[in-house]
Amino acid sequence: MVVKNFQHVNYLWNESKASEMGDDQVALFLYRSTLVGTIS
């Protein structure tokens, strides 16, 4: 996995956590939505 450095946002996606959810689209949607709402 290649993580890019961003100037104004933090890259919070955790590929291992997302892969644990497998094909559960609802869980992935909730995870993604939570990250979008996270201010770090």
Rosetta constraint file for C-alpha pairs under 8 A:
AtomPair CA 3 CA 11 HARMONIC 7.55 0.50
AtomPair CA 4 CA 11 HARMONIC 7.80 0.50
AtomPair CA 5 CA 11 HARMONIC 7.77 0.50
AtomPair CA 6 CA 10 HARMONIC 6.53 0.50
AtomPair CA 6 CA 11 HARMONIC 7.39 0.50
AtomPair CA 10 CA 40 HARMONIC 7.02 0.50
AtomPair CA 12 CA 35 HARMONIC 6.72 0.50
AtomPair CA 13 CA 18 HARMONIC 7.91 0.50
AtomPair CA 13 CA 32 HARMONIC 7.95 0.50
AtomPair CA 13 CA 35 HARMONIC 7.41 0.50
AtomPair CA 14 CA 18 HARMONIC 6.24 0.50
AtomPair CA 15 CA 19 HARMONIC 5.99 0.50
AtomPair CA 16 CA 20 HARMONIC 6.30 0.50
AtomPair CA 17 CA 21 HARMONIC 6.98 0.50
AtomPair CA 18 CA 22 HARMONIC 7.10 0.50
AtomPair CA 18 CA 28 HARMONIC 6.66 0.50
AtomPair CA 18 CA 31 HARMONIC 7.79 0.50
AtomPair CA 21 CA 27 HARMONIC 6.49 0.50
AtomPair CA 21 CA 28 HARMONIC 6.65 0.50
AtomPair CA 24 CA 28 HARMONIC 6.33 0.50
AtomPair CA 25 CA 29 HARMONIC 5.98 0.50
AtomPair CA 26 CA 30 HARMONIC 6.20 0.50
AtomPair CA 27 CA 31 HARMONIC 6.11 0.50
AtomPair CA 28 CA 32 HARMONIC 6.03 0.50
AtomPair CA 29 CA 33 HARMONIC 5.97 0.50
AtomPair CA 30 CA 34 HARMONIC 6.02 0.50
AtomPair CA 31 CA 35 HARMONIC 6.35 0.50
AtomPair CA 32 CA 36 HARMONIC 6.29 0.50
AtomPair CA 33 CA 37 HARMONIC 6.33 0.50
AtomPair CA 34 CA 38 HARMONIC 6.20 0.50
